[in-house]
Amino acid sequence: MTEQLAGIDPAVPPSGPGCQECEQNAGWWVHLRRCAQCGHVGCCDTSPAQHATAHAESTGHPFIQSFEPGEDWFYNFETGEMYSGGPELAPPRSHPVDQGVPGPRERVPADWQAHIH
């Protein structure tokens, strides 16, 4: 992948350290994904609400990047392809390491595994 791809804007920072919609609704997530076009941070498809996919479907933004520490892969919703690495997006490149997974800790139910996809 190159920085010339439509649907990727390396200059846009992430929307925040957690899933934008889960934060607004006191929800929780398993892992986080970042829209490579607008910076929206949403929860993964294992999470109860699956906000990253919902964002891609509602906006047509094709690429997400993992927003987990130490991961730099991209996923293309249009083709179903994963890419190992790609253009470097604006920092920060992950949620804070001390945030924990799943998170945020104070909102994760004790039986969280019963709620994942």
Residue frames as qw, qx, qy, qz and C-alpha x, y, z in Angstrom:
[[0.000, 0.890, 0.457, 0.000, 0.00, 0.00, 0.00],
 [0.407, 0.193, -0.023, 0.893, 1.13, 3.55, -0.59],
 [0.023, -0.440, -0.407, 0.800, 0.05, 6.87, 0.83],
 [0.183, 0.115, -0.415, -0.884, -1.59, 7.60, -2.54],
 [0.110, -0.323, -0.931, -0.132, -4.49, 5.21, -1.93],
 [0.384, -0.426, -0.186, -0.798, -7.95, 6.73, -1.86],
 [0.771, -0.486, -0.347, -0.222, -9.45, 6.24, 1.58],
 [0.747, -0.339, -0.252, 0.513, -6.27, 6.86, 3.57],
 [0.088, 0.899, -0.070, 0.424, -5.30, 10.24, 4.98],
 [0.728, -0.030, -0.459, 0.508, -2.05, 9.86, 6.96],
 [0.135, 0.360, -0.233, 0.893, -2.34, 13.39, 8.42],
 [0.567, -0.517, -0.181, -0.615, -5.61, 12.86, 10.32],
 [0.038, -0.315, 0.807, -0.498, -5.18, 12.04, 14.03],
 [0.284, -0.315, -0.905, -0.028, -7.35, 9.46, 15.79],
 [0.349, -0.652, -0.309, -0.598, -10.64, 10.62, 17.34],
 [0.507, -0.668, 0.325, -0.438, -9.54, 9.61, 20.84],
 [0.060, -0.445, 0.879, -0.159, -8.12, 6.81, 22.98],
 [0.362, 0.136, 0.890, -0.242, -11.28, 4.68, 22.91],
 [0.133, 0.437, 0.791, 0.407, -14.31, 3.78, 20.80],
 [0.087, -0.158, -0.041, -0.983, -16.11, 7.03, 20.07],
 [0.585, -0.346, -0.405, -0.612, -19.64, 5.56, 20.35],
 [0.695, -0.309, -0.614, 0.211, -18.90, 3.32, 23.34],
 [0.298, -0.035, -0.365, 0.881, -17.50, 6.33, 25.20],
 [0.293, -0.214, -0.120, -0.924, -20.71, 8.27, 24.50],
 [0.750, -0.269, -0.335, -0.503, -22.92, 5.38, 25.65],
 [0.493, -0.556, 0.587, -0.321, -20.86, 4.04, 28.59],
 [0.970, 0.183, -0.097, -0.124, -20.08, 0.91, 26.58],
 [0.511, -0.594, 0.588, 0.199, -16.94, -1.20, 26.41],
 [0.700, 0.595, -0.332, -0.215, -14.83, -2.89, 23.76],
 [0.947, -0.154, 0.168, 0.229, -12.47, -5.79, 23.19],
 [0.573, -0.108, 0.291, 0.759, -10.08, -4.24, 20.64],
 [0.175, 0.809, 0.132, -0.546, -9.97, -0.91, 18.84],
 [0.585, 0.334, 0.499, 0.545, -9.78, -0.03, 15.14],
 [0.062, -0.632, 0.003, 0.773, -8.98, 3.34, 13.56],
 [0.610, 0.723, 0.326, 0.011, -10.48, 4.64, 10.32],
 [0.612, -0.134, 0.272, 0.730, -7.55, 5.45, 8.04],
 [0.218, 0.587, 0.415, 0.660, -9.54, 8.17, 6.28],
 [0.223, -0.779, -0.134, -0.570, -11.10, 10.26, 9.08],
 [0.136, 0.401, -0.664, 0.617, -9.47, 8.95, 12.28],
 [0.739, -0.362, -0.013, -0.568, -12.69, 7.59, 13.85],
 [0.071, 0.274, -0.924, 0.257, -11.80, 5.06, 16.55],
 [0.785, -0.146, -0.105, -0.593, -14.33, 2.26, 16.88],
 [0.603, -0.333, 0.700, -0.191, -14.57, -1.14, 18.51],
 [0.082, 0.286, -0.881, -0.367, -13.76, -4.37, 16.66],
 [0.662, -0.061, -0.487, -0.565, -16.17, -7.03, 15.42],
 [0.489, -0.126, -0.819, 0.274, -15.52, -9.16, 18.50],
 [0.039, 0.037, 0.437, -0.898, -16.83, -6.31, 20.65],
 [0.243, 0.485, 0.778, -0.316, -20.55, -6.23, 21.51],
 [0.302, 0.771, 0.237, -0.508, -21.34, -3.11, 19.43],
 [0.663, 0.209, 0.512, 0.505, -18.98, -3.51, 16.42],
 [0.107, 0.894, 0.158, -0.405, -18.73, 0.26, 15.85],
 [0.214, -0.498, 0.549, 0.636, -15.70, 0.19, 13.49],
 [0.228, 0.224, 0.849, 0.421, -17.60, -1.87, 10.91],
 [0.122, 0.793, 0.575, -0.159, -20.74, 0.23, 11.41],
 [0.074, -0.783, 0.130, 0.604, -18.66, 3.36, 10.73],
 [0.201, -0.233, 0.727, 0.613, -17.22, 1.88, 7.52],
 [0.188, 0.461, 0.841, 0.212, -20.69, 0.85, 6.33],
 [0.056, 0.857, 0.437, -0.266, -22.28, 4.23, 7.08],
 [0.062, -0.831, 0.200, 0.515, -19.46, 6.37, 5.62],
 [0.828, 0.559, -0.009, 0.046, -17.99, 4.20, 2.87],
 [0.057, -0.819, 0.570, -0.037, -14.50, 4.69, 4.34],
 [0.894, 0.215, -0.370, -0.136, -12.72, 1.54, 3.17],
 [0.633, 0.280, -0.594, 0.410, -9.66, 1.14, 5.41],
 [0.613, -0.767, 0.066, -0.177, -9.12, 0.59, 9.10],
 [0.458, 0.461, -0.659, 0.379, -5.91, 0.09, 10.99],
 [0.682, -0.423, -0.550, 0.232, -5.52, -1.71, 14.28],
 [0.114, -0.803, 0.177, -0.558, -5.40, 0.76, 17.16],
 [0.886, -0.458, -0.038, 0.053, -3.76, -1.79, 19.46],
 [0.237, -0.831, 0.484, 0.136, -0.21, -1.30, 20.80],
 [0.411, -0.379, 0.784, 0.269, 2.39, -3.05, 18.64],
 [0.557, 0.407, 0.709, 0.142, 0.04, -3.70, 15.70],
 [0.045, 0.503, -0.229, -0.832, 0.20, -1.87, 12.35],
 [0.238, 0.222, 0.864, 0.384, -1.99, -3.96, 10.02],
 [0.369, 0.216, -0.072, -0.901, -4.71, -2.49, 7.80],
 [0.362, 0.321, 0.875, -0.006, -7.97, -4.05, 6.61],
 [0.190, 0.084, -0.392, -0.896, -9.89, -3.10, 3.45],
 [0.501, 0.267, 0.622, -0.539, -13.66, -3.45, 3.90],
 [0.608, 0.531, -0.178, -0.563, -14.24, -3.27, 0.13],
 [0.596, 0.432, -0.657, -0.162, -11.99, -6.21, -0.77],
 [0.913, -0.383, -0.014, -0.142, -11.76, -8.11, 2.53],
 [0.765, 0.340, -0.332, 0.435, -7.96, -7.97, 2.31],
 [0.576, -0.789, 0.026, 0.212, -5.55, -7.45, 5.20],
 [0.544, 0.703, -0.253, 0.382, -2.23, -5.69, 4.78],
 [0.751, -0.431, -0.183, 0.465, 0.81, -6.04, 7.00],
 [0.353, -0.399, 0.055, 0.845, 1.87, -2.44, 7.49],
 [0.304, 0.757, 0.468, 0.339, 1.18, 0.51, 5.25],
 [0.184, 0.663, -0.068, 0.722, 1.46, 4.28, 5.43],
 [0.348, -0.200, -0.613, 0.680, 2.30, 5.67, 8.85],
 [0.185, -0.783, -0.471, -0.362, -0.74, 7.45, 10.25],
 [0.047, -0.680, 0.246, -0.689, -0.62, 10.50, 12.51],
 [0.330, -0.023, -0.810, 0.484, 0.11, 9.77, 16.17],
 [0.430, -0.404, 0.796, -0.137, -0.89, 8.38, 18.50],
 [0.448, 0.247, -0.750, -0.420, -0.85, 5.02, 16.72],
 [0.482, -0.250, -0.839, 0.016, -2.59, 3.07, 19.48],
 [0.533, -0.763, -0.185, -0.316, -4.64, 3.48, 22.60],
 [0.171, -0.730, 0.565, -0.345, -2.62, 4.02, 25.79],
 [0.494, 0.187, -0.845, 0.085, -0.90, 0.79, 26.86],
 [0.010, -0.004, 0.777, -0.629, -2.25, 1.10, 30.40],
 [0.559, -0.013, -0.089, -0.824, -5.84, 1.28, 29.11],
 [0.448, -0.069, 0.861, -0.231, -6.11, -2.50, 29.11],
 [0.510, 0.127, -0.598, -0.604, -7.96, -4.97, 26.93],
 [0.082, 0.696, 0.534, 0.473, -10.88, -5.28, 27.06],
 [0.251, -0.170, -0.289, 0.908, -11.57, -1.77, 28.15],
 [0.038, 0.619, -0.506, 0.600, -12.14, 0.52, 29.74],
 [0.303, 0.039, -0.896, 0.323, -11.61, -1.66, 32.82],
 [0.193, 0.105, 0.569, -0.792, -14.24, 0.03, 34.96],
 [0.632, 0.242, 0.002, -0.736, -17.02, -0.71, 32.41],
 [0.473, 0.221, -0.817, -0.244, -16.13, -4.27, 31.40],
 [0.813, -0.340, 0.056, -0.469, -18.60, -6.73, 32.95],
 [0.488, -0.459, 0.737, -0.090, -17.23, -9.68, 34.91],
 [0.717, 0.203, 0.666, 0.020, -18.81, -12.04, 32.38],
 [0.229, 0.696, -0.273, -0.623, -17.50, -10.09, 29.37],
 [0.089, -0.235, 0.886, 0.390, -16.63, -13.25, 27.42],
 [0.305, 0.439, 0.837, -0.118, -20.33, -14.14, 27.28],
 [0.271, 0.813, 0.257, -0.446, -20.99, -10.87, 25.40],
 [0.055, -0.584, 0.532, 0.610, -18.44, -11.05, 22.59],
 [0.801, 0.483, -0.027, -0.353, -18.92, -12.15, 18.97]]
